[in-house]
């Protein structure tokens, strides 16, 4: 009898544990009603789904447009992220011709898979400056968005770990600036780069321009230091692997639906305001309902598209498209911000075998075999080992003339990433140089819907290089990178500057930038948060949509300003805090 009872309990536990799972098609769902529906299984959606289902009373459905991340090698090997571009794992967005970039269009890859861009990005894990977050708090009137109050959420996300090669990291980071018990692995580069030693000599040779910075994530990122990545044990650590692994998707109250694109969120009028309680998905008449909230986590491009198609946006614009206005919020889709990126290239004197990896099939096979064997080698690094952040001087004529778009004196304007030398078929020598990002741009763009195909590819315009500050600051960044490579350590390494021309005038540098600048893939701001009484913005500080019930937004679109770094780390902190806000609201 006891054996039978134990057997029954085991079977019962198995059935309950297997009840909630990952589904490939909407017809596989056993229910159409949930407490929360999360639109988007990307970075933020994965976090919120995990945290809400810690409460067994909450029944949560995640609806992801793309396929699973599991078994996708290019989403596991850190150096392979660009191989995901222009595939089924990419939204394959393209911008419209940009006025400030000589009417060029730009490819804009975004993760179309579980984990979203965290399964698809460059894995840079930088927080930005304390000023960035304190400005959020000031603008929204909510001290919860300040550096001090968000720091515990960064720690809650982060699980700092040794690099893949287990090298001694003493003096390469500040232990007090990191979390060790969080969900997602972070680490320093796990394979030495051929230029590491030279880069690290620059601070002693040019201490005024490039002081050594022990930790990039301690709140004042000004200087040169080691690059942290979202990598653990030589593999990508993403929102999908950290928050939606089988350990969590086996929860009986968590349901993940893949390959399902959400078209609109639907509402009814209650107490004179729209209450959003369901979603419409592509290719089916099945309507999925949420008794508590629909949480939009579709990202800075897709979230405003869904809102506009749902009648949430500028009333006059929607009327022109024949879309009934449900909620007049003119800020939807506006304020789109990304950080323009350029490259200064040099021919360099390098004869290290690793520098031929780009064009040598034998070396590539050996590197992959090494990674598959013990998760080490050159493929554990997605990019360089170090990064430098710099701020324009306070007396800069650029700031005096055009103002300062940064959040404060702890905040850099410019990011410089020394690139490892690579071999190119078109060049007789190896090519190296500097990747440069303007991390505090003043240019703004927008996301809108296509009048001929509202549910198709959205209209995207970043407005790159449409302000004088951005153009002048990038000119200074090129000159700063030239100073970097004037350090004595590079004397026998640099052969010549390839592009732009070394003696180019400011006008020629401007032409170079307009012809070559691209995105950093750090889009934010299209559903920005603002103070509750503000006459602009899309969400209140608690991330609930202004003037509505039942609808909240948790993704990079809520950032009112882009941070002075990469957007992955703050995305996790926002989602962690949002989860607590939602739990508190519904307790």
C-alpha positions as CSV (number, residue, x, y, z in Angstrom):
1,X,0.0,0.0,0.0
2,X,2.8,2.4,0.9
3,X,4.6,1.6,-2.4
4,X,1.4,2.3,-4.3
5,X,1.0,5.6,-2.4
6,X,4.6,6.7,-3.1
7,X,4.2,5.7,-6.8
8,X,1.0,7.8,-7.0
9,X,2.8,10.8,-5.4
10,X,5.7,10.5,-7.9
11,X,3.3,10.4,-10.8
12,X,1.3,13.3,-9.4
13,X,4.4,15.4,-8.9
14,X,5.5,14.6,-12.5
15,X,2.2,15.6,-13.9
16,X,2.0,18.8,-12.0
17,X,5.6,19.6,-12.8
18,X,5.1,19.0,-16.4
19,X,1.8,20.8,-16.7
20,X,3.4,24.1,-17.5
21,X,5.9,24.0,-20.2
22,X,7.2,25.5,-23.5
23,X,4.7,25.3,-26.3
24,X,5.4,25.7,-30.0
25,X,1.9,26.6,-31.2
26,X,-1.0,28.4,-29.6
27,X,-3.2,25.3,-30.2
28,X,-1.1,23.4,-27.7
29,X,-2.2,25.7,-24.8
30,X,-4.7,24.1,-22.4
31,X,-6.1,27.5,-21.4
32,X,-6.7,30.9,-22.9
33,X,-6.9,32.8,-19.5
34,X,-4.0,33.8,-17.3
35,X,-3.3,36.3,-14.5
36,X,-0.5,37.9,-16.4
37,X,0.4,37.8,-20.1
38,X,3.9,38.9,-20.9
39,X,4.4,39.9,-24.6
40,X,7.9,39.1,-25.5
41,X,10.2,36.4,-24.1
42,X,13.3,38.6,-24.4
43,X,15.6,40.0,-21.7
44,X,13.0,41.8,-19.6
45,X,10.1,39.4,-20.3
46,X,12.2,36.4,-19.1
47,X,13.1,38.1,-15.9
48,X,9.6,39.2,-15.1
49,X,8.2,35.7,-15.9
50,X,10.6,34.1,-13.6
51,X,10.0,36.5,-10.7
52,X,6.2,36.5,-10.9
53,X,6.0,32.8,-11.0
54,X,7.9,32.6,-7.7
55,X,4.4,33.2,-6.4
56,X,2.6,30.0,-7.1
57,X,-0.7,31.8,-7.1
58,X,0.2,33.7,-10.2
59,X,-0.5,32.0,-13.5
60,X,1.8,33.6,-16.2
61,X,2.0,33.2,-19.9
62,X,5.0,34.4,-22.0
63,X,4.3,34.9,-25.7
64,X,7.5,35.0,-27.8
65,X,7.5,35.7,-31.5
66,X,10.6,33.7,-32.2
67,X,11.8,30.1,-31.7
68,X,13.7,28.6,-28.7
69,X,17.3,29.4,-28.0
70,X,18.0,25.8,-27.0
71,X,20.4,24.0,-29.3
72,X,21.4,27.1,-31.3
73,X,25.2,26.9,-31.3
74,X,25.6,30.5,-32.5
75,X,23.7,31.7,-29.4
76,X,26.0,29.7,-27.1
77,X,29.5,30.3,-28.4
78,X,30.4,33.9,-27.4
79,X,32.3,34.8,-30.6
80,X,29.5,33.7,-32.9
81,X,26.8,36.3,-32.2
82,X,27.1,37.9,-35.6
83,X,26.3,34.6,-37.3
84,X,22.7,35.0,-35.9
85,X,22.2,38.1,-38.0
86,X,20.0,37.8,-41.0
87,X,18.7,34.4,-40.0
88,X,15.4,33.2,-38.5
89,X,16.8,34.3,-35.1
90,X,16.9,37.9,-36.2
91,X,14.0,40.4,-36.7
92,X,16.0,41.7,-39.7
93,X,15.0,45.3,-39.3
94,X,16.2,48.1,-41.7
95,X,16.0,51.8,-41.0
96,X,14.7,54.3,-43.5
97,X,17.3,56.6,-45.2
98,X,18.9,58.8,-42.5
99,X,19.2,62.6,-43.2
100,X,22.4,62.8,-41.0
101,X,24.1,59.8,-42.6
102,X,23.8,60.8,-46.3
103,X,20.5,59.0,-46.8
104,X,21.9,55.6,-46.0
105,X,19.8,52.8,-44.6
106,X,21.1,50.6,-41.9
107,X,20.5,47.0,-40.9
108,X,19.3,46.7,-37.4
109,X,19.5,43.2,-36.0
110,X,17.3,42.3,-33.0
111,X,16.9,39.0,-31.2
112,X,14.0,37.0,-32.6
113,X,14.3,34.0,-30.2
114,X,13.8,33.2,-26.5
115,X,16.0,35.5,-24.6
116,X,15.6,38.2,-27.2
117,X,18.7,40.4,-27.7
118,X,20.4,38.7,-24.6
119,X,20.6,35.6,-26.8
120,X,21.8,37.7,-29.7
121,X,24.0,40.5,-28.5
122,X,27.7,41.2,-27.9
123,X,27.4,40.3,-24.2
124,X,28.9,43.6,-23.0
125,X,27.8,44.0,-19.3
126,X,28.3,47.6,-18.3
127,X,26.1,49.7,-16.1
128,X,27.0,53.3,-17.0
129,X,27.4,56.1,-14.5
130,X,25.6,56.8,-11.2
131,X,24.5,60.1,-12.8
132,X,22.5,58.2,-15.5
133,X,20.2,56.6,-12.9
134,X,20.0,59.7,-10.7
135,X,18.7,61.6,-13.7
136,X,16.0,58.9,-14.2
137,X,15.0,59.4,-10.6
138,X,14.9,63.2,-11.0
139,X,12.9,63.1,-14.2
140,X,10.4,60.6,-12.9
141,X,10.2,61.9,-9.3
142,X,10.8,58.3,-8.2
143,X,14.0,57.8,-6.1
144,X,13.6,54.1,-6.7
145,X,15.3,54.6,-10.1
146,X,18.4,56.2,-8.5
147,X,21.8,54.5,-8.6
148,X,21.7,53.8,-4.9
149,X,18.3,52.1,-5.0
150,X,18.9,50.2,-8.3
151,X,22.3,48.8,-7.2
152,X,20.7,45.9,-5.2
153,X,18.8,44.9,-8.4
154,X,22.1,44.8,-10.4
155,X,23.5,42.5,-7.7
156,X,20.3,40.4,-7.7
157,X,20.9,39.8,-11.4
158,X,24.7,39.2,-11.4
159,X,26.6,36.0,-10.6
160,X,30.3,37.1,-11.0
161,X,32.4,34.1,-12.0
162,X,36.0,33.3,-12.9
163,X,37.0,33.8,-16.6
164,X,37.1,30.8,-18.9
165,X,40.9,30.5,-18.7
166,X,40.8,30.9,-14.9
167,X,43.5,33.5,-15.0
168,X,44.3,35.6,-11.9
169,X,42.0,38.6,-12.0
170,X,43.5,40.4,-9.1
171,X,43.8,44.1,-10.0
172,X,41.4,43.7,-12.9
173,X,38.1,44.5,-11.1
174,X,36.7,45.7,-7.8
175,X,35.1,42.8,-5.9
176,X,32.8,45.2,-4.0
177,X,31.2,46.4,-7.2
178,X,29.7,43.0,-8.2
179,X,27.0,40.5,-7.2
180,X,27.9,36.9,-6.6
181,X,24.6,35.1,-6.0
182,X,22.4,36.3,-8.9
183,X,20.9,34.6,-11.8
184,X,23.2,35.5,-14.7
185,X,26.9,34.8,-15.1
186,X,29.3,37.6,-15.7
187,X,33.1,37.5,-16.1
188,X,36.1,39.1,-17.5
189,X,37.6,38.1,-20.9
190,X,38.6,34.4,-20.8
191,X,41.4,34.3,-23.4
192,X,44.3,36.7,-23.8
193,X,44.3,39.0,-26.7
194,X,47.5,39.8,-28.6
195,X,47.2,43.6,-27.8
196,X,46.3,43.3,-24.1
197,X,49.8,44.1,-22.7
198,X,50.1,47.1,-25.0
199,X,46.7,48.5,-24.2
200,X,47.4,48.2,-20.5
201,X,50.6,50.3,-20.8
202,X,48.7,53.3,-22.2
203,X,47.4,54.5,-18.8
204,X,51.0,54.8,-17.5
205,X,52.1,56.6,-20.7
206,X,49.1,58.8,-21.1
207,X,47.7,59.1,-17.6
208,X,45.9,62.4,-18.2
209,X,43.8,61.2,-21.1
210,X,43.5,57.5,-20.2
211,X,43.9,56.8,-16.5
212,X,43.5,53.2,-15.4
213,X,40.1,52.3,-14.0
214,X,39.9,49.3,-11.7
215,X,36.2,48.6,-12.4
216,X,33.9,49.9,-15.1
217,X,30.8,49.2,-13.2
218,X,31.5,51.1,-9.9
219,X,29.4,54.2,-10.9
220,X,32.1,56.5,-12.3
221,X,33.2,55.0,-15.6
222,X,36.0,57.4,-16.6
223,X,39.2,55.7,-17.7
224,X,40.5,52.5,-19.2
225,X,39.8,49.1,-17.7
226,X,38.8,45.5,-18.3
227,X,35.7,44.6,-20.2
228,X,33.0,42.6,-18.3
229,X,30.8,40.2,-20.3
230,X,27.7,38.2,-19.7
231,X,29.6,34.9,-20.0
232,X,30.0,32.0,-17.6
233,X,32.2,28.9,-18.1
234,X,33.1,30.0,-21.6
235,X,29.4,30.3,-22.8
236,X,26.9,33.0,-23.3
237,X,24.7,33.7,-20.3
238,X,21.4,35.0,-21.4
239,X,18.0,35.8,-20.0
240,X,16.8,32.5,-21.5
241,X,19.5,30.4,-19.9
242,X,19.4,32.2,-16.6
243,X,15.7,32.9,-16.0
244,X,13.9,30.5,-18.4
245,X,15.9,27.4,-18.1
246,X,14.1,24.1,-17.7
247,X,14.4,24.4,-13.9
248,X,12.0,27.4,-14.1
249,X,9.8,26.5,-17.2
250,X,8.8,23.3,-15.3
251,X,6.9,25.4,-12.8
252,X,3.3,24.6,-12.8
253,X,2.2,28.2,-13.2
254,X,4.6,29.3,-16.0
255,X,3.7,28.8,-19.6
256,X,5.9,29.8,-22.5
257,X,4.5,30.1,-26.0
258,X,6.9,30.3,-28.9
259,X,6.6,31.2,-32.6
260,X,3.7,33.5,-31.9
261,X,3.6,37.2,-32.9
262,X,1.4,39.5,-30.9
263,X,-0.4,42.1,-33.1
264,X,-2.4,44.2,-30.6
265,X,-3.4,44.5,-27.0
266,X,-7.1,44.8,-26.6
267,X,-9.1,46.9,-24.2
268,X,-12.5,47.7,-22.8
269,X,-13.7,50.9,-21.2
270,X,-14.1,50.7,-17.4
271,X,-14.6,53.7,-15.2
272,X,-14.0,56.0,-18.2
273,X,-10.6,54.6,-18.9
274,X,-9.3,51.8,-21.2
275,X,-8.6,48.6,-19.4
276,X,-6.3,46.2,-21.3
277,X,-7.2,42.6,-20.7
278,X,-6.3,40.5,-23.8
279,X,-4.1,40.2,-26.8
280,X,-4.6,39.4,-30.5
281,X,-2.0,37.2,-32.1
282,X,-1.1,36.6,-35.8
283,X,-2.7,33.8,-37.7
284,X,-5.5,32.8,-35.3
285,X,-8.8,34.0,-34.0
286,X,-7.9,32.7,-30.5
287,X,-7.9,35.5,-28.0
288,X,-5.7,35.2,-24.9
289,X,-6.9,37.1,-21.8
290,X,-5.2,38.4,-18.6
291,X,-7.2,38.9,-15.5
292,X,-4.5,41.2,-13.9
293,X,-2.1,42.7,-16.4
294,X,-0.8,42.5,-19.9
295,X,2.9,43.3,-19.7
296,X,4.5,44.6,-22.9
297,X,8.2,43.5,-23.0
298,X,8.6,43.4,-26.8
299,X,11.5,45.8,-26.9
300,X,12.1,49.4,-28.1
301,X,11.1,48.7,-31.7
302,X,8.2,46.2,-31.4
303,X,6.6,47.7,-28.3
304,X,5.6,51.0,-29.9
305,X,4.5,49.2,-33.0
306,X,2.1,47.1,-30.9
307,X,0.9,50.1,-29.0
308,X,0.1,52.1,-32.1
309,X,-1.7,49.2,-33.7
310,X,-3.7,49.0,-30.5
311,X,-4.8,52.6,-30.7
312,X,-2.4,53.9,-28.2
313,X,-0.4,56.9,-29.5
314,X,-1.0,60.3,-31.1
315,X,-4.7,60.5,-31.9
316,X,-4.3,62.5,-35.1
317,X,-1.7,60.2,-36.5
318,X,-3.8,57.1,-35.7
319,X,-6.9,58.8,-37.3
320,X,-4.9,59.3,-40.5
321,X,-4.2,55.5,-40.6
322,X,-7.8,54.6,-39.9
323,X,-6.9,53.2,-36.5
324,X,-9.4,54.0,-33.7
325,X,-7.8,56.0,-31.0
326,X,-8.1,54.2,-27.6
327,X,-5.6,56.4,-25.6
328,X,-4.0,59.6,-26.7
329,X,-0.3,59.4,-25.9
330,X,1.7,61.4,-28.4
331,X,5.1,60.2,-27.0
332,X,4.6,56.6,-28.2
333,X,7.4,55.8,-30.7
334,X,9.1,59.2,-30.2
335,X,12.5,59.8,-28.4
336,X,14.2,56.8,-30.1
337,X,17.8,56.9,-29.1
338,X,20.8,54.9,-30.0
339,X,24.6,55.6,-29.9
340,X,26.3,56.2,-33.2
341,X,29.3,54.0,-33.8
342,X,32.4,54.6,-36.1
343,X,35.7,52.8,-36.6
344,X,39.2,54.3,-37.0
345,X,41.3,51.7,-38.9
346,X,45.1,51.2,-39.0
347,X,47.4,48.8,-40.7
348,X,49.4,47.1,-38.0
349,X,52.5,45.1,-37.6
350,X,51.3,41.8,-36.1
351,X,52.5,38.2,-36.7
352,X,50.6,36.3,-34.0
353,X,48.8,33.2,-35.4
354,X,45.6,34.1,-33.5
355,X,45.4,37.3,-35.6
356,X,44.8,35.2,-38.7
357,X,41.7,33.5,-37.2
358,X,39.4,35.7,-39.3
359,X,40.6,34.2,-42.6
360,X,42.2,30.9,-41.7
361,X,39.8,27.9,-41.9
362,X,42.2,25.6,-40.1
363,X,42.6,28.0,-37.1
364,X,38.8,28.3,-37.0
365,X,38.3,24.6,-36.8
366,X,41.0,24.3,-34.1
367,X,39.4,27.1,-32.1
368,X,35.9,25.5,-32.3
369,X,37.3,22.1,-31.3
370,X,39.0,23.7,-28.3
371,X,35.8,25.4,-27.3
372,X,33.8,22.2,-27.7
373,X,36.4,20.3,-25.7
374,X,36.7,22.5,-22.6
375,X,35.0,25.9,-23.3
376,X,38.3,27.8,-23.7
377,X,40.3,29.4,-26.5
378,X,39.7,32.5,-28.7
379,X,36.0,31.8,-29.2
380,X,35.2,32.6,-25.5
381,X,35.8,36.3,-26.2
382,X,33.2,38.2,-28.3
383,X,35.4,41.2,-28.6
384,X,38.4,43.0,-27.0
385,X,39.7,42.8,-23.5
386,X,39.6,46.5,-22.5
387,X,37.5,49.6,-23.0
388,X,38.1,53.3,-22.4
389,X,35.6,55.9,-21.5
390,X,36.3,59.6,-21.8
391,X,34.6,62.9,-21.1
392,X,34.9,66.1,-23.0
393,X,36.5,68.8,-20.8
394,X,34.3,71.1,-18.8
395,X,35.7,74.0,-20.8
396,X,35.2,72.3,-24.1
397,X,34.0,74.8,-26.8
398,X,31.6,72.0,-27.9
399,X,29.9,72.0,-24.5
400,X,29.9,75.8,-24.2
401,X,28.3,76.2,-27.6
402,X,25.9,73.2,-27.7
403,X,25.3,72.2,-24.1
404,X,26.0,68.9,-22.4
405,X,23.6,66.0,-23.0
406,X,25.3,63.8,-20.5
407,X,23.8,63.1,-17.1
408,X,26.6,64.7,-15.0
409,X,30.3,64.9,-14.2
410,X,30.7,61.2,-13.6
411,X,29.4,60.4,-17.1
412,X,31.5,59.8,-20.2
413,X,30.7,61.2,-23.6
414,X,32.8,58.8,-25.6
415,X,33.6,55.1,-25.6
416,X,36.8,53.7,-27.2
417,X,37.3,50.0,-27.7
418,X,40.8,49.0,-29.0
419,X,40.2,46.3,-31.6
420,X,42.3,43.2,-31.9
421,X,44.3,42.9,-35.2
422,X,42.6,40.8,-37.9
423,X,43.5,39.6,-41.3
424,X,41.4,40.7,-44.3
425,X,41.7,39.4,-47.8
426,X,41.7,43.0,-49.1
427,X,44.7,44.1,-47.0
428,X,48.3,42.9,-47.2
429,X,48.9,43.5,-43.5
430,X,46.7,43.0,-40.5
431,X,44.1,45.6,-39.6
432,X,43.4,47.0,-36.1
433,X,42.2,50.2,-34.7
434,X,39.5,51.7,-32.5
435,X,35.8,51.2,-32.3
436,X,34.2,54.5,-31.1
437,X,30.8,55.1,-29.7
438,X,29.2,58.4,-28.8
439,X,27.4,57.2,-25.6
440,X,25.6,60.5,-24.8
441,X,24.1,61.5,-28.2
442,X,21.7,64.4,-28.4
443,X,20.1,63.3,-31.7
444,X,16.7,61.6,-31.5
445,X,14.6,59.5,-33.9
446,X,11.3,57.6,-33.9
447,X,9.6,54.3,-34.5
448,X,6.3,54.3,-36.4
449,X,4.1,51.9,-38.3
450,X,3.9,51.5,-42.0
451,X,0.7,52.8,-43.4
452,X,0.6,50.2,-46.1
453,X,1.4,47.3,-43.7
454,X,0.9,48.3,-40.1
455,X,1.7,44.8,-38.8
456,X,4.8,44.4,-41.0
457,X,8.2,45.9,-40.6
458,X,8.0,49.2,-38.7
459,X,9.5,52.5,-39.8
460,X,12.7,53.2,-37.9
461,X,14.7,56.4,-38.0
462,X,17.4,57.0,-35.4
463,X,18.2,60.5,-36.5
464,X,21.9,59.8,-36.3
465,X,24.2,62.9,-36.6
466,X,21.3,65.4,-36.9
467,X,22.7,67.6,-34.1
468,X,25.9,69.7,-34.1
469,X,26.9,68.3,-30.7
470,X,27.0,64.7,-32.0
471,X,29.0,65.6,-35.1
472,X,31.5,67.7,-33.1
473,X,31.9,65.2,-30.3
474,X,32.6,62.4,-32.7
475,X,35.2,64.5,-34.4
476,X,36.9,64.9,-31.0
477,X,36.6,61.1,-30.5
478,X,38.6,60.5,-33.7
479,X,41.3,62.9,-32.5
480,X,41.3,61.2,-29.1
481,X,41.8,57.8,-30.6
482,X,44.7,59.1,-32.6
483,X,46.3,60.3,-29.3
484,X,45.7,56.9,-27.9
485,X,47.8,55.3,-30.7
486,X,50.5,58.0,-30.3
487,X,51.5,56.4,-26.9
488,X,55.1,55.1,-27.1
489,X,54.0,51.5,-26.7
490,X,52.5,51.5,-30.2
491,X,55.6,52.7,-32.0
492,X,56.5,49.4,-33.6
493,X,52.9,48.2,-34.0
494,X,51.2,51.0,-36.0
495,X,52.1,51.1,-39.7
496,X,49.7,53.7,-40.9
497,X,46.2,55.0,-40.4
498,X,43.9,53.7,-43.1
499,X,40.6,55.5,-42.5
500,X,39.8,58.2,-42.1
501,X,42.9,59.8,-43.6
502,X,45.4,60.7,-40.8
503,X,45.5,64.4,-41.7
504,X,41.8,64.8,-42.6
505,X,40.2,68.2,-41.9
506,X,37.1,68.5,-39.7
507,X,35.0,68.8,-42.8
508,X,36.5,65.6,-44.2
509,X,36.0,63.8,-40.8
510,X,32.4,64.9,-40.9
511,X,32.0,63.4,-44.4
512,X,33.7,60.2,-43.2
513,X,31.3,59.9,-40.3
514,X,28.2,60.6,-42.4
515,X,29.3,57.9,-44.8
516,X,30.3,55.2,-42.3
517,X,28.5,55.7,-38.9
518,X,26.3,52.9,-37.8
519,X,24.3,51.9,-34.7
520,X,25.5,50.4,-31.5
521,X,22.2,48.4,-31.2
522,X,21.3,50.1,-28.0
523,X,17.8,51.4,-28.9
524,X,15.8,52.9,-26.0
525,X,13.2,55.5,-25.2
526,X,10.2,54.9,-27.4
527,X,7.8,54.4,-24.5
528,X,9.7,56.5,-21.9
529,X,8.8,56.9,-18.3
530,X,8.1,60.3,-16.8
531,X,6.6,61.8,-13.7
532,X,2.9,61.0,-13.1
533,X,1.9,64.6,-13.7
534,X,4.1,65.1,-16.8
535,X,2.4,66.0,-20.1
536,X,4.8,63.7,-22.0
537,X,6.0,60.2,-21.7
538,X,4.2,56.8,-22.0
539,X,4.5,55.2,-18.6
540,X,4.5,56.4,-15.0
541,X,7.5,55.5,-12.8
542,X,5.8,52.2,-11.8
543,X,5.8,51.4,-15.6
544,X,2.0,51.3,-15.9
545,X,0.8,53.0,-19.0
546,X,-0.5,56.5,-18.4
547,X,-4.3,56.8,-18.4
548,X,-4.9,53.1,-18.6
549,X,-5.5,50.0,-16.5
550,X,-4.1,46.6,-16.9
551,X,-1.2,47.5,-19.1
552,X,2.5,47.9,-18.1
553,X,5.7,48.1,-20.1
554,X,8.9,46.5,-19.0
555,X,11.7,46.8,-21.6
556,X,14.3,49.2,-22.9
557,X,11.6,51.4,-24.4
558,X,10.9,52.9,-20.9
559,X,14.4,54.5,-20.5
560,X,13.9,58.3,-20.8
561,X,17.6,58.6,-21.7
562,X,20.2,56.1,-22.9
563,X,22.8,55.3,-20.4
564,X,26.5,56.1,-21.0
565,X,27.3,52.4,-21.6
566,X,25.7,49.3,-23.1
567,X,22.0,48.7,-22.4
568,X,22.0,45.0,-21.3
569,X,22.9,45.5,-17.6
570,X,20.3,48.2,-16.9
571,X,17.7,46.1,-18.8
572,X,18.1,43.4,-16.1
573,X,18.0,45.9,-13.3
574,X,14.8,47.5,-14.7
575,X,13.1,44.1,-15.0
576,X,14.1,43.0,-11.5
577,X,12.7,46.2,-10.0
578,X,9.6,46.0,-12.2
579,X,9.0,42.5,-10.9
580,X,8.9,43.8,-7.3
581,X,6.7,46.7,-8.3
582,X,4.2,44.3,-9.9
583,X,4.3,41.8,-7.0
584,X,3.7,44.7,-4.5
585,X,0.8,46.0,-6.6
586,X,-1.0,42.7,-6.6
587,X,-0.1,41.4,-3.1
